[in-house]
Amino acid sequence: MPKLVHSREGKFLEDIPLQEGSLLIGRRPDCDVRLDDETVSGRHAIVTVAPSAYMEGLLDVHIEDQNSTNGTTVDGKEIKRHMLKHGEVVKIGSHEFAMVDEATRGFETTTVILPE
């Protein structure tokens, strides 16, 4: 099962298991993941988890910025919507969320076989 590993300033805070459905991240009390951080918007970003359209038994995880004031980045690049892969890091305010999905870890790179 995929999860987000939540940290702030290099300190582990929590593991957030990801299941089918959506998860709202923001500063408001009604958010699924509430961040007490003035650089985070009330409804900052939404994580959507759905069965993969291409790989049976796997889940696709998307993150979408909700027109936040300070934006959402993945591996340092500002995004509006992005499909997360194992090892990528989402930054929201001073919080980081590392995507961990052991089921897709082997898909990260392809070995190139060069002719002799």
MIZA-457489 format. One record per atom (N, C-alpha, C): residue in one letter; y, x, z. Coordinates in steps of 0.1 Angstrom, whole numbers, padded with zeros to 4 digits, always signed. Example, Ala and Ser with C-alpha at 12.3 -4.5 7.8 and 13.67 -1.06 7.14 Angstrom:
2
A-0057+0132+0078/A-0045+0123+0078/A-0033+0132+0078/S-0022+0128+0071/S-0011+0137+0071/S+0000+0129+0079/
***
This chain:
116
M-0012+0008+0000/M+0000+0000+0000/M+0012+0009+0000/P+0022+0006-0009/P+0034+0014-0009/P+0043+0012+0004/K+0051+0022+0007/K+0060+0020+0019/K+0073+0028+0016/L+0083+0025+0024/L+0095+0033+0024/L+0096+0040+0037/V+0098+0053+0037/V+0100+0060+0049/V+0115+0062+0052/H+0119+0055+0062/H+0134+0054+0065/H+0138+0066+0075/S+0148+0073+0071/S+0153+0084+0079/S+0168+0084+0078/R+0174+0091+0088/R+0189+0092+0088/R+0192+0106+0094/E+0200+0114+0087/E+0203+0127+0090/E+0191+0136+0093/G+0181+0134+0085/G+0168+0141+0086/G+0159+0137+0097/K+0162+0126+0105/K+0154+0121+0116/K+0146+0109+0111/F+0133+0109+0113/F+0125+0097+0110/F+0129+0086+0118/L+0130+0074+0112/L+0133+0062+0120/L+0122+0052+0120/E+0116+0049+0108/E+0105+0039+0107/E+0098+0040+0093/D+0086+0035+0093/D+0079+0032+0080/D+0081+0017+0077/I+0084+0014+0065/I+0086+0000+0061/I+0075-0003+0050/P+0064-0010+0054/P+0054-0013+0045/P+0059-0023+0035/L+0055-0022+0022/L+0060-0030+0011/L+0049-0039+0007/Q+0051-0052+0007/Q+0042-0062+0002/Q+0049-0070-0009/E+0041-0078-0016/E+0047-0087-0026/E+0058-0095-0020/G+0069-0096-0028/G+0081-0104-0023/G+0093-0095-0024/S+0103-0099-0016/S+0116-0091-0016/S+0120-0088-0002/L+0128-0078-0001/L+0133-0072+0011/L+0148-0069+0010/L+0156-0075+0018/L+0171-0073+0017/L+0175-0062+0027/I+0183-0053+0022/I+0188-0042+0030/I+0203-0043+0031/G+0208-0043+0043/G+0223-0044+0045/G+0227-0044+0059/R+0240-0047+0061/R+0245-0046+0075/R+0245-0060+0082/R+0243-0070+0075/R+0243-0084+0081/R+0231-0086+0089/P+0232-0094+0100/P+0221-0097+0108/P+0209-0104+0102/D+0211-0111+0091/D+0200-0118+0084/D+0193-0109+0074/C+0196-0096+0073/C+0189-0087+0064/C+0176-0084+0070/D+0166-0082+0061/D+0152-0077+0065/D+0153-0063+0071/V+0161-0055+0065/V+0163-0041+0070/V+0178-0040+0073/R+0181-0041+0086/R+0195-0041+0090/R+0199-0027+0094/L+0210-0022+0087/L+0216-0009+0089/L+0229-0010+0096/D+0230-0004+0108/D+0243-0005+0115/D+0251+0008+0111/D+0258+0006+0100/D+0265+0017+0093/D+0276+0012+0085/E+0288+0016+0089/E+0300+0010+0082/E+0301+0013+0067/T+0293+0023+0062/T+0293+0026+0048/T+0283+0017+0040/V+0276+0008+0047/V+0267-0001+0041/V+0273-0014+0040/S+0271-0021+0028/S+0276-0034+0026/S+0268-0044+0033/G+0273-0056+0035/G+0266-0067+0042/G+0253-0070+0036/R+0253-0072+0023/R+0241-0074+0014/R+0241-0062+0004/H+0235-0051+0008/H+0237-0039+0000/H+0227-0038-0012/A+0215-0039-0009/A+0205-0038-0020/A+0192-0046-0017/I+0185-0049-0027/I+0173-0057-0026/I+0161-0050-0032/V+0150-0049-0025/V+0138-0043-0029/V+0128-0054-0033/T+0123-0054-0045/T+0114-0064-0050/T+0101-0058-0053/V+0090-0064-0048/V+0076-0059-0050/V+0068-0069-0057/A+0062-0065-0068/A+0054-0075-0076/A+0042-0068-0082/P+0032-0075-0086/P+0020-0069-0092/P+0025-0062-0105/S+0019-0050-0107/S+0022-0042-0119/S+0018-0050-0132/A+0027-0050-0142/A+0024-0056-0154/A+0014-0047-0163/Y+0013-0035-0159/Y+0005-0025-0167/Y-0008-0020-0160/M-0008-0019-0147/M-0019-0013-0140/M-0025-0023-0130/E-0036-0028-0133/E-0043-0038-0124/E-0045-0032-0110/G-0041-0040-0100/G-0043-0036-0086/G-0032-0028-0080/L-0022-0025-0088/L-0010-0017-0083/L+0002-0026-0082/L+0012-0022-0074/L+0024-0029-0073/L+0036-0021-0079/D+0045-0029-0085/D+0057-0023-0090/D+0068-0026-0080/V+0076-0015-0076/V+0087-0016-0066/V+0100-0014-0073/H+0109-0023-0073/H+0122-0022-0079/H+0133-0023-0068/I+0143-0015-0070/I+0155-0016-0061/I+0167-0020-0069/E+0175-0029-0064/E+0187-0034-0072/E+0199-0034-0062/D+0209-0027-0066/D+0221-0027-0059/D+0228-0041-0060/Q+0233-0046-0049/Q+0239-0060-0049/Q+0254-0059-0050/N+0259-0051-0059/N+0274-0050-0061/N+0280-0044-0048/S+0273-0035-0041/S+0278-0029-0029/S+0291-0021-0031/T+0298-0019-0021/T+0311-0011-0022/T+0308+0003-0025/N+0298+0009-0018/N+0296+0024-0019/N+0284+0027-0028/G+0277+0018-0034/G+0266+0020-0043/G+0253+0024-0037/T+0243+0025-0045/T+0230+0029-0041/T+0225+0040-0051/T+0219+0051-0045/T+0215+0062-0054/T+0200+0064-0052/V+0194+0069-0063/V+0180+0073-0063/V+0180+0087-0068/D+0175+0096-0059/D+0175+0111-0062/D+0189+0115-0067/G+0199+0110-0060/G+0213+0115-0063/G+0220+0108-0075/K+0213+0099-0082/K+0219+0092-0093/K+0222+0078-0090/E+0234+0073-0092/E+0238+0060-0089/E+0230+0050-0098/I+0225+0039-0092/I+0217+0030-0100/I+0223+0016-0098/K+0219+0007-0107/K+0222-0007-0105/K+0208-0014-0103/R+0198-0010-0111/R+0184-0014-0109/R+0175-0003-0113/H+0164-0001-0105/H+0156+0011-0108/H+0142+0008-0103/M+0131+0012-0111/M+0118+0010-0106/M+0114+0023-0099/L+0111+0022-0086/L+0108+0033-0078/L+0094+0039-0080/K+0093+0052-0080/K+0081+0059-0081/K+0078+0068-0069/H+0066+0071-0066/H+0062+0079-0055/H+0071+0092-0054/G+0076+0095-0043/G+0084+0107-0041/G+0099+0105-0043/E+0104+0094-0049/E+0118+0093-0051/E+0125+0089-0038/V+0138+0092-0036/V+0145+0089-0024/V+0157+0081-0027/V+0158+0069-0021/V+0169+0060-0022/V+0179+0064-0011/K+0192+0064-0014/K+0202+0066-0004/K+0211+0055-0003/I+0213+0049+0009/I+0222+0038+0011/I+0230+0042+0023/G+0243+0044+0021/G+0252+0049+0032/G+0246+0062+0036/S+0244+0064+0049/S+0239+0077+0055/S+0223+0076+0057/H+0217+0065+0052/H+0203+0063+0053/H+0195+0067+0041/E+0183+0072+0043/E+0175+0076+0032/E+0162+0069+0033/F+0156+0065+0022/F+0143+0058+0021/F+0135+0065+0011/A+0125+0072+0015/A+0116+0079+0006/A+0104+0069+0002/M+0102+0068-0011/M+0091+0060-0016/M+0078+0067-0015/V+0068+0061-0008/V+0055+0067-0007/V+0045+0057-0012/D+0038+0061-0022/D+0027+0052-0028/D+0016+0061-0032/E+0006+0062-0023/E-0005+0071-0025/E-0013+0067-0037/A-0013+0053-0040/A-0021+0048-0051/A-0016+0053-0065/T-0003+0056-0066/T+0002+0061-0079/T+0005+0076-0079/R+0003+0083-0068/R+0006+0097-0066/R+0001+0105-0078/G-0011+0103-0082/G-0017+0110-0093/G-0011+0108-0107/F-0002+0098-0108/F+0004+0095-0121/F+0018+0102-0122/E+0022+0110-0112/E+0035+0116-0112/E+0037+0125-0124/T+0027+0134-0127/T+0028+0143-0138/T+0015+0143-0146/T+0017+0147-0158/T+0005+0148-0167/T+0004+0163-0171/T-0009+0168-0169/T-0011+0182-0173/T-0012+0183-0188/V-0005+0193-0193/V-0004+0195-0208/V-0015+0206-0211/I-0024+0203-0220/I-0034+0213-0225/I-0029+0219-0238/L-0026+0232-0237/L-0021+0239-0249/L-0033+0245-0257/P-0033+0244-0270/P-0043+0251-0278/P-0043+0266-0276/E-0055+0272-0277/E-0055+0287-0275/E-0051+0294-0287/
***
